[in-house]
Amino acid sequence: MLRCLTSRSSAIRRQFHVLTLAESTAADNTLPQFMVGMNNGFLPRQKPLVRLPSAYKELDELLDDMPVIKKNGQSGLLHFGSFGEAVSTRLPLYDTTHVHDQQLLSALFRDYTFACSSYLMEPCDLASRTDKFAKALPLGRDRLPANIAVPLADIAAKLQAKPFMEYALSYALYNFSVKNDALPLQPENIELIRAFHGGQAEFGFIAVHIAMVQHSGRLVRATRDVLDNVEARDRPGTDAAMATLLQVMKTIQDSMETMWRHSDPDKYLQFRSFIMGTKSQPMFPNGVVYEGVADQATFFRGESGANDSMIPTMDNLLQLTSVMPNNPLTDILKDFRSYRPVHHSQWLAHVEDEARRVNVRRFAQAESNSAVLYLALLDQVREFRDRHWKFAKEYIIKHTLHPVGTGGSPIVRWLPNQLQVVLDQMTETSKLINRDELTAANRVMANDLTRRGVVQARILKREVKSLEAKFSTNADHRASNSRLNVGQQTRPLDMPIPGHTTGSHDQREGGIR
């Protein structure tokens, strides 16, 4: 059964359907795999297809042989730098035009995007192994052969996706099987379907993201409850819904914190090259031509946790999106949000529209105790982005001089751009709170959250200044030695696609993507 979230007061409002707890569509292969639900949240509504049908045996076997470390422990094609050659000799040009089963389409999309990124990024990975502190990676392959490009473009069009690796549709959320359905979706209960490197660090990196998103169904329900109660101007109901959402976010944060344990920061570069994109990356100054599809070069952003839908949901519900600065860094954020399943994008647009229409922020800030709960939710977004910033420092900045994130964002300035917005809104909200109206517990919470925001803002400013100085030398080096680099991508062209609509470590100075 589909639940329609729509307004009684406006006939022109955007409608959105969310799957109910009944999950009655679980056996329906005609519907998209990614449909936002109160149970599955942002995970696929069906189990990802692990093995392709026998008709695609050559593709299945090629990807089994692809990782640097295969599942049997032996060295794979990427270890030897021979995947590109294997694509030309082992992979037929499959006809996928007859495929319409959504589960199979999603599995094929996952597998072809793994093949695509492996083929394009193989030269970059080989070089990064010999000199991880190189100031510039070598050029990647700039032509994708038709036996990958043609079926990938066809499948992507049917899924209304870009023909390139995505966080949800390929690398993370459609790339796992469960050992025991009766147990929670924790890393110990997850097996990956595909991998680039195949080591523990890559496994842990992906598995922790999946474990975090297992809680997104509760986040969807709590978000809906906040919107419903604000619309009804129900103060106790709104406070209860915000308190529930606060607990959900704390659970997600706890799961995120386990990244340190499951994925060794010193080994992130083992697979990072493969999840980069071709847009705003110096390895692809002229983009990539998809042979057999179009003669025009394409530019696509790499896989990134910024493509996840949990924090964008919070941004839109708390109306942070509307106060993001109008600058190129925010433009990148908006671009990231187009790299996700269509239903996820529709959900985010729905939440943004509804939060603005009922004015969640104004209603929450109008009463001081409610405002403290709103401030605590802002702080959860702050904590999430702060931990992501710590990841970036510890997993990336500490180990490489390549100044661009996997999605093509400037690594030193992009995350602080979003983090500063949250800190500013925390300051503004704190000013509106009348401490005399607060309960004793809320008064303590409000003061603690306010101090936390002030301290972080001061530290963040100092960190960014220091890191910009570190990377400025690298930028000067690249500018003087390669006039083609990112400058030619100031007007990138995405491929036209038929049918496409557009914790305990909190004190670490080390900090993924």
C-alpha positions in Angstrom: 0.0 0.0 0.0 1.3 3.5 -0.9 0.6 6.3 1.5 0.2 9.7 -0.2 1.7 12.6 1.7 -0.2 15.6 0.4 -1.9 18.7 1.6 -5.6 19.3 2.3 -5.1 23.0 1.8 -3.5 23.4 -1.6 -4.5 21.6 -4.9 -1.2 22.6 -6.5 1.1 21.0 -3.8 3.6 18.4 -4.8 2.3 14.9 -4.0 4.6 12.1 -2.7 4.0 8.5 -2.1 5.8 6.7 0.7 5.7 3.0 1.3 3.8 1.9 4.4 5.0 -0.6 7.0 3.0 -3.3 5.2 5.6 -3.4 2.4 3.1 -4.9 0.1 5.2 -4.0 -3.0 8.1 -6.3 -1.9 7.4 -8.9 -4.7 6.7 -6.4 -7.4 9.6 -6.1 -9.9 7.8 -3.5 -12.0 8.4 -0.7 -9.5 11.8 1.0 -8.8 14.0 -0.7 -6.3 14.5 2.6 -4.5 11.2 3.9 -3.1 11.2 5.8 0.2 9.4 3.8 2.8 8.6 3.9 6.5 10.4 0.6 7.0 13.1 0.4 4.3 13.7 4.2 4.4 16.4 4.9 1.7 17.4 1.3 1.3 16.1 -0.7 -1.6 12.7 -2.2 -1.0 13.8 -5.6 -2.3 17.0 -7.5 -1.6 19.7 -6.6 -4.1 20.2 -9.2 -6.8 23.5 -10.9 -6.0 24.2 -12.9 -9.2 23.2 -12.0 -12.7 21.2 -14.4 -14.8 23.3 -16.9 -16.8 22.8 -14.9 -19.9 25.2 -12.4 -18.4 27.8 -15.0 -17.4 30.8 -13.2 -19.0 30.0 -9.9 -17.1 29.5 -11.7 -13.8 32.8 -13.7 -14.2 34.7 -10.6 -15.3 33.6 -8.7 -12.2 34.4 -11.7 -10.0 38.0 -11.5 -11.4 38.2 -7.7 -11.2 39.1 -6.7 -7.6 42.7 -6.2 -6.5 42.0 -8.9 -4.0 39.4 -11.4 -5.1 37.0 -13.1 -2.7 39.2 -16.3 -2.8 42.2 -14.2 -1.7 44.0 -14.3 -5.0 45.2 -11.2 -6.9 42.7 -10.0 -9.4 42.8 -8.1 -12.7 43.1 -4.6 -11.1 46.1 -5.8 -9.1 48.0 -6.4 -12.3 46.5 -3.5 -14.2 45.0 -5.8 -16.8 41.3 -5.0 -16.4 41.2 -2.8 -19.5 42.6 -5.6 -21.6 40.2 -8.1 -20.2 37.3 -5.8 -21.1 38.3 -5.9 -24.7 38.9 -9.7 -24.9 36.3 -11.1 -22.5 33.2 -8.8 -22.3 30.6 -9.1 -25.2 28.4 -6.2 -26.1 25.1 -7.4 -24.5 21.8 -6.2 -25.8 19.8 -4.9 -22.8 17.1 -3.1 -24.7 14.6 -5.9 -23.8 15.2 -5.7 -20.1 12.5 -4.0 -18.0 12.6 -6.0 -14.7 13.5 -3.3 -12.2 15.5 -5.7 -9.9 17.6 -6.9 -12.9 18.0 -3.4 -14.2 19.4 -2.3 -10.9 21.8 -5.2 -10.6 23.0 -4.6 -14.2 23.4 -0.9 -13.4 25.5 -1.7 -10.4 27.7 -4.1 -12.3 28.2 -2.0 -15.3 29.1 1.1 -13.2 31.7 -1.0 -11.4 33.1 -2.0 -14.8 33.0 1.6 -16.0 34.8 3.1 -13.1 37.4 0.3 -13.0 38.1 0.8 -16.7 38.4 4.5 -16.5 40.3 4.8 -13.3 42.7 1.9 -13.6 45.7 4.0 -14.7 45.0 6.4 -11.8 44.9 3.6 -9.2 48.2 2.1 -10.5 50.0 5.5 -10.1 48.5 6.2 -6.7 50.0 2.9 -5.4 53.6 4.0 -6.2 53.3 7.7 -5.1 50.3 8.5 -2.9 51.7 12.0 -2.2 51.9 12.8 -5.9 50.6 16.3 -6.5 48.6 15.2 -9.5 47.3 11.8 -10.6 47.9 10.7 -14.2 45.2 11.0 -16.8 42.5 8.3 -16.7 41.1 6.6 -19.8 39.0 9.1 -21.8 37.0 6.7 -23.9 34.6 4.1 -22.5 34.3 1.1 -24.9 30.9 0.3 -26.4 30.6 -3.0 -24.6 30.3 -1.1 -21.4 29.0 2.3 -22.6 26.1 1.2 -24.7 24.3 -1.1 -22.2 25.1 1.2 -19.3 23.5 4.2 -21.1 20.4 2.1 -22.0 20.0 0.8 -18.4 20.6 4.3 -16.9 17.9 5.8 -19.1 15.4 3.2 -17.9 16.3 4.0 -14.3 16.4 7.7 -14.9 19.9 7.8 -13.6 23.2 9.1 -14.9 25.3 6.4 -16.6 28.0 6.5 -13.9 28.6 5.0 -10.4 26.3 6.4 -7.7 26.3 5.9 -3.9 22.8 4.4 -3.7 22.3 2.7 -7.0 25.7 1.1 -7.2 28.5 1.4 -4.7 26.8 1.2 -1.3 23.1 0.7 -1.0 22.6 -1.8 -3.8 25.8 -3.7 -3.2 25.2 -6.0 -0.2 23.6 -9.3 0.9 22.5 -10.1 4.4 23.9 -13.2 6.2 21.0 -13.5 8.7 17.7 -11.7 8.0 16.8 -12.0 11.7 19.7 -9.8 12.8 20.3 -6.1 12.4 22.0 -4.8 9.3 25.4 -4.3 11.0 28.8 -4.8 9.2 29.2 -8.3 10.9 25.9 -9.3 9.1 26.8 -7.9 5.7 28.5 -9.3 2.7 29.5 -7.1 -0.3 28.5 -8.1 -3.8 31.1 -6.1 -5.7 34.4 -4.4 -4.7 37.3 -2.6 -6.3 40.1 -3.4 -3.9 38.4 -6.2 -1.9 40.2 -5.6 1.4 38.8 -5.0 4.8 39.1 -1.2 4.6 36.8 -1.0 1.6 34.4 -3.6 3.1 34.1 -1.6 6.3 33.7 1.7 4.5 30.7 0.5 2.5 29.2 -1.7 5.3 29.1 1.2 7.8 27.2 3.4 5.3 24.7 0.6 4.9 24.4 0.1 8.6 23.7 3.8 9.0 21.0 3.8 6.4 19.2 0.9 8.1 17.8 3.5 10.5 16.4 5.8 7.7 12.9 4.3 7.9 12.6 5.7 11.4 14.0 9.0 10.1 11.3 9.1 7.4 8.5 8.4 9.9 9.8 11.0 12.3 10.2 13.6 9.6 6.6 13.0 8.4 5.4 13.3 12.0 7.1 16.6 12.5 5.6 18.0 9.3 2.1 16.7 10.2 2.2 18.1 13.7 3.6 21.5 12.7 0.8 21.8 10.1 -1.8 21.0 12.8 0.0 23.6 15.1 0.1 20.9 17.7 2.9 22.0 20.1 3.1 18.8 22.2 2.9 16.6 19.1 5.7 18.6 17.4 7.9 18.4 20.4 7.4 14.7 20.7 8.2 14.2 17.0 11.3 16.3 17.2 12.4 14.3 20.3 11.9 11.1 18.4 13.9 12.5 15.4 16.6 13.5 17.8 17.0 9.9 19.1 17.0 8.6 15.5 19.8 10.9 14.6 21.8 9.9 17.7 21.5 6.3 16.6 22.7 7.1 13.1 25.6 9.0 14.6 26.6 6.0 16.8 26.7 3.9 13.7 28.7 6.4 11.8 31.3 6.5 14.6 32.1 2.9 14.0 33.8 3.8 10.7 37.0 4.3 12.7 36.9 0.7 13.8 35.7 -0.9 10.6 37.8 1.0 8.0 41.4 1.8 8.6 42.1 5.5 7.6 45.6 4.5 6.5 44.1 2.2 3.8 41.4 4.4 2.3 43.6 5.2 -0.7 43.5 1.5 -1.6 40.2 2.1 -3.3 39.6 5.9 -3.4 40.7 6.4 -7.0 38.0 4.1 -8.2 35.1 6.1 -6.7 36.2 9.4 -8.2 34.4 10.9 -11.1 35.2 12.6 -14.4 33.8 16.0 -13.5 36.1 18.7 -11.9 38.9 16.2 -11.7 42.3 16.9 -13.3 42.6 13.3 -14.5 39.8 14.0 -17.1 40.5 17.4 -18.6 38.5 16.5 -21.7 35.9 14.3 -20.1 35.0 10.8 -21.3 33.4 9.8 -24.6 31.0 6.9 -24.4 31.7 5.0 -27.6 28.6 3.9 -29.5 26.4 6.4 -27.5 27.5 9.9 -28.4 30.6 11.7 -29.8 30.3 14.4 -27.2 32.4 14.1 -24.1 30.7 13.6 -20.8 31.5 14.7 -17.2 30.0 13.0 -14.2 30.7 13.4 -10.4 32.1 10.6 -8.5 30.4 8.5 -5.8 30.1 10.4 -2.6 28.4 10.1 0.8 27.0 13.5 -0.1 24.6 11.5 -2.3 23.0 10.0 0.7 19.5 11.3 1.5 19.5 11.4 5.4 21.3 14.7 6.0 19.6 16.3 3.0 16.3 15.3 4.6 17.4 17.1 7.8 18.6 20.1 5.8 15.3 20.5 4.1 13.1 19.7 7.2 15.0 22.3 9.3 15.0 24.7 6.4 18.8 24.9 6.3 18.8 24.5 2.5 17.1 27.9 2.1 19.9 29.7 3.9 22.8 28.0 2.2 25.1 30.7 0.8 24.8 31.5 -2.9 28.3 30.4 -3.9 30.0 27.7 -6.1 30.4 25.4 -3.1 26.6 25.4 -2.6 26.2 24.8 -6.3 28.3 21.7 -5.9 26.0 20.5 -3.1 22.9 21.0 -5.3 24.6 19.1 -8.1 25.4 16.2 -5.8 21.7 15.9 -5.0 20.9 15.0 -8.6 23.0 11.9 -8.2 20.5 9.7 -6.4 17.4 7.6 -7.1 14.5 9.5 -8.6 12.2 8.7 -5.7 14.8 9.9 -3.2 15.0 13.2 -5.1 11.2 13.5 -5.1 11.1 12.9 -1.3 13.7 15.6 -0.7 11.8 18.1 -2.8 8.6 17.1 -1.0 10.2 17.7 2.5 11.6 21.0 1.4 8.3 22.2 0.0 6.3 21.1 3.1 8.8 22.5 5.6 8.6 25.8 3.9 4.8 25.8 3.5 4.1 25.0 7.2 7.3 26.8 8.3 8.9 24.3 10.6 11.6 26.7 11.7 9.3 29.6 12.7 6.9 27.3 14.6 9.7 25.6 16.5 11.4 28.8 17.4 8.2 30.5 18.6 8.3 28.7 21.9 11.5 28.4 23.8 11.4 24.8 24.9 10.5 23.8 21.3 13.4 25.9 20.1 15.8 23.9 22.3 14.7 20.7 20.5 15.1 22.5 17.2 18.5 23.6 18.3 19.4 20.0 19.3 18.4 18.8 15.8 20.6 21.5 14.3 23.4 20.2 16.5 22.9 16.7 15.2 23.4 18.0 11.6 26.5 19.8 13.0 27.8 16.7 14.6 27.3 14.6 11.4 29.1 17.2 9.3 31.8 17.6 11.9 32.5 13.9 11.9 32.5 13.9 8.1 35.1 16.7 8.3 37.2 14.7 10.7 37.0 11.7 8.3 38.1 14.0 5.5 41.1 15.1 7.5 42.1 11.7 8.8 41.3 9.5 5.8 42.2 11.9 2.9 44.1 15.1 3.8 46.6 13.2 6.0 47.5 10.9 3.1 47.3 12.8 -0.1 48.0 16.1 -1.8 45.3 15.6 -4.3 43.0 18.5 -3.3 39.7 17.3 -4.9 37.1 15.0 -3.3 35.7 11.9 -5.0 32.7 13.9 -6.1 34.8 16.8 -7.5 34.5 19.2 -4.6 37.4 21.2 -3.3 38.3 19.1 -0.3 39.4 21.9 2.1 36.5 24.3 1.6 33.5 22.2 0.7 32.5 20.5 3.9 33.3 23.6 6.0 30.9 25.6 3.8 27.9 23.4 4.9 29.2 23.1 8.5 29.4 26.9 8.9 25.8 27.3 7.8 24.7 25.0 10.6 26.8 26.8 13.1 25.3 30.2 12.0 21.8 28.9 12.4 22.6 27.5 15.8 23.7 30.9 16.9 20.6 32.6 15.5 18.3 30.0 17.2 20.1 30.3 20.5 19.5 34.1 20.5 15.7 33.5 20.2 15.5 31.3 23.3 14.3 32.9 26.5 16.2 31.0 29.2 13.7 32.0 31.8 11.0 30.0 30.0 13.0 26.8 29.9 12.8 23.7 32.0 15.9 23.1 34.1 17.1 20.3 31.7 16.5 22.4 28.6 18.3 25.3 30.1 21.4 23.2 30.6 21.0 21.7 27.1 20.6 25.1 25.4 23.7 26.5 27.1 25.8 23.4 26.3 24.7 23.4 22.6 25.4 27.1 22.3 28.9 26.8 23.7 29.6 23.9 21.5 28.7 25.8 18.4 30.8 28.8 19.3 33.9 26.7 20.0 33.6 24.7 16.8 33.2 27.9 14.7 36.5 29.2 16.1 38.3 25.9 15.5 36.9 25.5 12.0 38.1 28.9 10.9 41.6 28.2 12.1 41.7 24.7 10.5 40.5 25.9 7.1 43.1 28.7 7.1 45.9 26.3 7.9 44.8 23.7 5.3 44.3 26.2 2.6 47.9 27.3 3.1 49.1 23.6 2.9 47.2 23.0 -0.4 48.0 26.3 -2.1 51.4 25.1 -3.1 49.9 22.1 -4.7 47.4 24.3 -6.6 50.2 26.5 -7.9 52.1 23.4 -9.0 49.2 22.1 -11.0 48.4 25.4 -12.5 51.9 25.9 -13.8 52.3 22.3 -15.1 48.9 21.6 -16.6 46.9 24.3 -18.4 44.2 21.8 -19.3 43.2 20.7 -15.9 39.9 21.8 -14.3 39.8 25.0 -16.1 38.3 23.3 -19.2 35.5 22.0 -17.1 34.0 25.3 -16.1 31.1 24.4 -18.3 30.8 20.6 -18.0 28.4 18.7 -20.2 26.5 15.8 -18.8 25.5 13.1 -21.3 21.9 13.6 -22.6 20.0 10.6 -21.3 16.8 9.6 -23.1 13.9 9.8 -20.6 16.0 11.4 -17.9 14.4 14.0 -15.6 16.5 16.3 -14.7 31.3 10.2 19.7 34.5 8.9 21.3 36.5 10.3 18.5 34.9 13.7 18.6 38.0 15.2 19.9 40.3 13.8 17.3 42.0 16.4 15.1 42.2 13.8 12.4 39.4 13.5 10.5 35.6 10.5 4.0 35.4 11.8 0.7 
